Amino acid sequence: AQSVTQLGSHVSVSEGALVLLRCNYSSSVPPYLFWYVQYPNQGLQLLLKYTSAATLVKGINGFEAEFKKSETSFHLTKPSAHMSDAAEYFCAVSDQTGANNLFFGTGTRLTVIP
Amino acid sequence: EAGVAQSPRYKIIEKRQSVAFWCNPISGHATLYWYQQILGQGPKLLIQFQNNGVVDDSQLPKDRFSAERLKGVDSTLKIQPAKLEDSAVYLCASSLPTGSTEAFFGQGTRLTVV
């Protein structure tokens, strides 16, 4: 069974400050891990993904995430928040069997304060 | 490259009525998913198709929900009869049929049951 826990349903940061969105996963098999972003009234867009290559993954819009197996974590970071980063962020996990079914967390709404 | 197309974008129906949603995946994507996203929650998989066969429908409320993917391309999701708790955004996604690849999401259909 696989699941994802996102700590903090709402996160507020000042423009230019560090963004840290937390994600912990549970998986009985080696996981694939994903971060998606959702803007209002839009579908989900992939930010980045971990697929068992490099543990530090760089994505679009300056975001990156580090896979830490010992901590079962895959936290999303960005050094300097921009107003356009305000959105809902979802962490998701799937297994490596090829089934490709994504299990999503409950999401974290990021607010950027000018 | 055209993305995943969904229609309609919005739908309001009364409880006990029926409704259908349509999805056209990205060309060449054999895998198609329907997700239900209730307000404040992460998307939850309803059904996964590989070509025109069902891979996983364990979370689909089969007494009222049905889905088909005739000819392995477009898909239709139907609810009959609708309940108040079916109010949600229904997201369609498609991907290539390997575990590490990205799922591309449509903009979703927002259903309100009154």
Chai-1 contact restraints between the chains, C-beta under 6 A:
chainA,res_idxA,chainB,res_idxB,connection_type,confidence,min_distance_angstrom,max_distance_angstrom,comment,restraint_id
A,Y32,B,S100,contact,1.0,0.0,6.0,A-B,restraint_1
A,Q42,B,Q107,contact,1.0,0.0,6.0,A-B,restraint_2
A,G43,B,F105,contact,1.0,0.0,6.0,A-B,restraint_3
A,G43,B,G106,contact,1.0,0.0,6.0,A-B,restraint_4
A,G43,B,Q107,contact,1.0,0.0,6.0,A-B,restraint_5
A,G43,B,G108,contact,1.0,0.0,6.0,A-B,restraint_6
A,L44,B,F105,contact,1.0,0.0,6.0,A-B,restraint_7
A,L46,B,E102,contact,1.0,0.0,6.0,A-B,restraint_8
A,T51,B,S100,contact,1.0,0.0,6.0,A-B,restraint_9
A,F90,B,G42,contact,1.0,0.0,6.0,A-B,restraint_10
A,Q96,B,G99,contact,1.0,0.0,6.0,A-B,restraint_11
A,G98,B,T98,contact,1.0,0.0,6.0,A-B,restraint_12
A,G98,B,G99,contact,1.0,0.0,6.0,A-B,restraint_13
A,N100,B,S95,contact,1.0,0.0,6.0,A-B,restraint_14
A,N100,B,G99,contact,1.0,0.0,6.0,A-B,restraint_15
A,N101,B,L45,contact,1.0,0.0,6.0,A-B,restraint_16
A,N101,B,Q48,contact,1.0,0.0,6.0,A-B,restraint_17
A,N101,B,D56,contact,1.0,0.0,6.0,A-B,restraint_18
A,F104,B,G42,contact,1.0,0.0,6.0,A-B,restraint_19
A,F104,B,P43,contact,1.0,0.0,6.0,A-B,restraint_20
A,G105,B,G42,contact,1.0,0.0,6.0,A-B,restraint_21
A,T106,B,Q41,contact,1.0,0.0,6.0,A-B,restraint_22
A,T106,B,G42,contact,1.0,0.0,6.0,A-B,restraint_23
A,G107,B,G42,contact,1.0,0.0,6.0,A-B,restraint_24
